[in-house]
Amino acid sequence: MNYNIVMEKTIKYDVVIIGGGTSGCSCAYNCAKFGLKTLLVEKNNFLGGLMTGGLVVPVMKSSAQNINCEYYNVLVNTAKKYNAQITYKDKNDGWFNPECLKIILDDILNQNEIKNNLDILFETTVLNIETLDKKINKAILISNMLSLPIVSKYYIDATGSGEFSILAGCEKLNDNNMIQQNTLRFILNNVDFIKFKTFLDSLDDSEDITNTYRDERNTRNEMHFTTASTWDENQLWKLDKYLQKGVKDKILHEEDRAYFQIFSIAGTNDSVAFNCPRINNYKDNPFMSSLELINARKSIWRIYNFCKIYFPGFEHAQIANIATQTGIREQNRIKTRYIYTKDDLTSGKTFKNPVLKANYSIDIHSDKKNKSILQKTSTYELPLEALMSYDYDNLFIIGKALGADFYAHSALRVQKSCMSMGEGVAKYLAKSN
């Protein structure tokens, strides 16, 4: 594009993607690769969404039978060049360094074959949408510098929350009496991995919960680990006796032990990513949601001090990063031409136009003790029609706002599946253009 254009003029594209997160980056990469003139609009000053701003690591492992994984493979291979990726011993190659991913995604989307067809606008949101006869005609974008009218053949809602579709007046799905809890993740550094590994090895021999790994083939010879504990009583959590003691000693609050999960971070020898604390999800009350973030940071401070006292290796730990984006598992789901259901998922129903094949579990993080669900599944498919807007012929919804019921959504919301959604829609648009 000629960036010296008069910005008041309407700019035309083949595809406009709102949201530069997990699904949006995949869609933008593939649309541009297939020769579509593409605009990617991102509200932050970096790409990646929850993978970067939300500190969501690692990518949850899903079936090797996935389709539309070319972008994911590019991401893995590019991250390797930056020493920002490892393949764990369970063959999950989605362990990334979230801060390095900001640079890596810039790199991927600025490759020669991509950048000639792709424009990216950071710190930009949608102010208004003009529609006519079941089509979106124009989107008015706004940044801290100007407002910009955009016209496109197709629009992709990759916001995760469905905010673009809602602004356009699309109908939301409201079919659940459960709510997924949110998480505000954080990172501690200056952790002695060897000391903590020794502690873990002596504490818990359940490979399903706690394990450590050193890839001897890796010249960096990094130590990696993962462990977890919850207050649910469906199994014996070896760490919970320490968390309960933290509550008894008034270091922690009872809700702090509801969910505790940690991972080491690729490319580091002393940094630990925390998938906690879990916080309440007030979908329709921004005041309560804001208060929850304040409480979450208080919880982070408590968990930090608890780790320093009770976990060998954390004595000199420091808070390195608190997520700039709340880990929202489910917020708004948009009505699409096909509403994908739990029965579709558990039956392994096949479709004429699948955009992904996966086997990630039904995974619901409840705010009630002993009410969370982790139900294994066999391989399932998701049809393209579950990403096609019911209200507009030129609007697609990819990522976490897709058209699925609450239970099916809990399996489909993971990063690898969201990337496949973006890639699948891009391939469809390239064939249709």
URJO-V980258 format. One record per backbone hydrogen bond with DSSP energy under -0.5 kcal/mol. CO is the residue of the C=O (numbers start at 1). NH is the residue of the N-H. E is the energy in kcal/mol with one decimal. If there is no record, write none. Layout:
CO_NH_E ; CO_NH_E
This chain:
1_3_-0.9 ; 2_5_-1.4 ; 5_7_-0.7 ; 6_9_-1.9 ; 11_151_-2.9 ; 13_153_-1.2 ; 14_154_-1.8 ; 15_39_-2.2 ; 16_18_-0.5 ; 16_156_-2.8 ; 17_19_-0.8 ; 17_41_-2.9 ; 18_158_-2.4 ; 20_48_-3.0 ; 21_25_-2.5 ; 22_26_-1.1 ; 23_27_-2.4 ; 24_28_-2.7 ; 25_29_-2.6 ; 26_30_-2.1 ; 27_31_-2.9 ; 28_32_-2.4 ; 29_33_-2.1 ; 30_34_-2.1 ; 31_36_-2.5 ; 32_35_-1.6 ; 36_38_-0.7 ; 37_14_-2.3 ; 37_15_-2.1 ; 38_119_-2.4 ; 39_17_-3.3 ; 39_41_-0.5 ; 40_42_-0.5 ; 40_121_-2.8 ; 41_19_-3.2 ; 42_124_-2.0 ; 44_123_-2.3 ; 48_51_-2.0 ; 49_52_-1.0 ; 49_53_-1.6 ; 49_54_-1.2 ; 50_56_-2.8 ; 52_55_-0.9 ; 53_324_-1.5 ; 53_325_-1.5 ; 55_57_-1.3 ; 63_66_-1.1 ; 69_73_-2.3 ; 70_74_-2.0 ; 71_75_-2.6 ; 72_76_-2.4 ; 73_77_-2.5 ; 74_78_-2.6 ; 75_79_-2.4 ; 76_80_-1.7 ; 77_81_-1.1 ; 78_82_-0.9 ; 79_82_-0.5 ; 79_84_-2.6 ; 80_83_-1.7 ; 84_97_-1.6 ; 86_88_-0.6 ; 86_95_-1.3 ; 88_91_-2.1 ; 91_93_-0.8 ; 92_88_-2.8 ; 94_59_-2.7 ; 94_96_-0.9 ; 95_86_-1.9 ; 96_98_-0.7 ; 97_101_-1.8 ; 98_102_-0.6 ; 99_102_-1.0 ; 99_103_-0.6 ; 100_103_-0.8 ; 100_104_-2.4 ; 101_105_-2.9 ; 102_106_-1.2 ; 103_107_-2.1 ; 104_108_-2.6 ; 105_109_-2.3 ; 107_110_-1.2 ; 108_111_-1.0 ; 111_114_-1.6 ; 111_115_-3.2 ; 112_116_-1.1 ; 114_117_-2.0 ; 115_118_-0.6 ; 117_38_-3.1 ; 119_40_-2.8 ; 120_122_-0.6 ; 121_42_-3.0 ; 123_144_-0.5 ; 125_127_-0.5 ; 125_142_-2.9 ; 128_140_-3.1 ; 130_137_-2.5 ; 130_138_-1.7 ; 132_135_-0.7 ; 134_393_-3.3 ; 135_132_-2.7 ; 135_137_-0.7 ; 138_130_-3.1 ; 139_141_-0.7 ; 139_150_-2.6 ; 140_127_-3.5 ; 140_128_-1.4 ; 141_148_-3.0 ; 142_125_-2.5 ; 146_143_-2.7 ; 148_141_-3.1 ; 149_11_-1.9 ; 150_139_-2.6 ; 151_13_-2.4 ; 154_16_-1.9 ; 155_396_-2.2 ; 156_18_-3.0 ; 156_158_-0.9 ; 157_398_-2.2 ; 162_166_-2.5 ; 163_167_-2.2 ; 164_168_-1.5 ; 165_170_-2.7 ; 166_169_-1.4 ; 171_335_-2.8 ; 182_279_-2.7 ; 183_185_-0.6 ; 183_327_-3.2 ; 185_323_-2.6 ; 186_274_-3.1 ; 187_320_-2.6 ; 187_321_-1.4 ; 188_272_-3.0 ; 189_318_-1.9 ; 191_193_-1.1 ; 192_196_-2.3 ; 193_197_-3.1 ; 194_198_-2.2 ; 195_199_-1.5 ; 196_200_-2.6 ; 197_201_-3.0 ; 198_202_-1.5 ; 199_203_-1.0 ; 200_203_-0.7 ; 200_204_-2.5 ; 205_207_-0.9 ; 206_209_-1.6 ; 206_210_-2.9 ; 211_226_-2.1 ; 213_224_-2.9 ; 214_216_-1.1 ; 215_218_-1.7 ; 217_219_-0.6 ; 218_221_-1.7 ; 222_215_-0.7 ; 224_213_-3.3 ; 225_264_-2.0 ; 226_211_-2.1 ; 227_262_-2.3 ; 229_260_-3.0 ; 235_237_-0.7 ; 236_238_-0.7 ; 237_240_-1.3 ; 238_241_-0.5 ; 239_242_-1.2 ; 239_243_-1.7 ; 240_244_-3.3 ; 241_245_-1.5 ; 242_246_-2.2 ; 243_247_-1.9 ; 244_248_-2.6 ; 245_249_-2.7 ; 246_251_-2.7 ; 246_252_-1.8 ; 247_250_-1.5 ; 253_256_-1.5 ; 253_257_-0.6 ; 254_257_-1.4 ; 255_258_-1.3 ; 258_231_-1.5 ; 260_229_-2.6 ; 261_275_-3.2 ; 262_227_-1.6 ; 263_273_-3.4 ; 265_268_-1.5 ; 269_193_-0.7 ; 270_191_-2.0 ; 271_265_-1.2 ; 272_188_-2.2 ; 273_263_-2.3 ; 273_275_-0.5 ; 274_186_-1.1 ; 274_276_-1.1 ; 277_184_-1.8 ; 279_182_-2.3 ; 280_282_-0.7 ; 281_283_-1.0 ; 282_285_-1.1 ; 285_289_-2.2 ; 286_290_-2.0 ; 287_291_-1.9 ; 288_292_-2.2 ; 289_293_-1.3 ; 290_294_-1.5 ; 291_295_-2.2 ; 292_296_-2.3 ; 293_297_-2.0 ; 294_298_-1.6 ; 295_299_-2.1 ; 296_300_-2.3 ; 297_301_-1.8 ; 298_302_-1.8 ; 299_303_-2.9 ; 300_304_-2.6 ; 301_305_-2.0 ; 302_306_-2.5 ; 303_307_-2.6 ; 304_308_-1.8 ; 305_309_-1.4 ; 306_310_-2.8 ; 307_311_-2.0 ; 310_312_-0.6 ; 311_314_-2.0 ; 313_192_-2.8 ; 314_317_-1.6 ; 318_189_-2.4 ; 318_320_-0.6 ; 321_187_-2.8 ; 326_328_-1.7 ; 327_183_-1.6 ; 327_329_-0.7 ; 333_173_-3.2 ; 335_390_-1.7 ; 338_340_-0.8 ; 340_405_-2.8 ; 341_345_-1.9 ; 342_346_-3.1 ; 343_347_-1.9 ; 344_348_-0.6 ; 344_349_-1.7 ; 345_348_-0.8 ; 349_381_-0.8 ; 351_354_-0.6 ; 353_384_-2.6 ; 356_382_-1.5 ; 358_380_-2.7 ; 359_377_-0.6 ; 361_363_-0.5 ; 362_375_-2.4 ; 363_365_-0.5 ; 364_366_-1.0 ; 364_373_-2.0 ; 365_181_-2.3 ; 368_371_-1.7 ; 373_364_-2.7 ; 374_376_-0.6 ; 375_362_-2.3 ; 380_358_-2.1 ; 382_355_-3.0 ; 382_356_-0.8 ; 383_386_-1.5 ; 384_387_-2.5 ; 385_337_-0.8 ; 385_338_-1.3 ; 385_388_-0.9 ; 386_403_-2.3 ; 387_389_-0.5 ; 387_397_-2.6 ; 388_337_-2.3 ; 392_395_-0.9 ; 394_155_-2.7 ; 395_389_-2.4 ; 396_157_-3.4 ; 396_398_-0.5 ; 398_401_-0.5 ; 399_402_-1.5 ; 401_334_-2.6 ; 402_404_-1.4 ; 403_340_-2.4 ; 405_409_-2.8 ; 406_410_-1.3 ; 407_411_-0.6 ; 408_411_-1.2 ; 408_412_-1.6 ; 409_413_-1.6 ; 411_414_-0.6 ; 414_418_-2.1 ; 415_419_-2.4 ; 416_420_-1.7 ; 417_421_-2.1 ; 418_422_-2.0 ; 419_423_-2.2 ; 420_424_-2.8 ; 421_425_-2.3 ; 422_426_-1.9 ; 423_427_-2.2 ; 424_428_-1.8 ; 425_429_-2.6 ; 426_430_-2.3 ; 427_431_-1.8 ; 428_432_-1.8 ; 429_433_-1.8
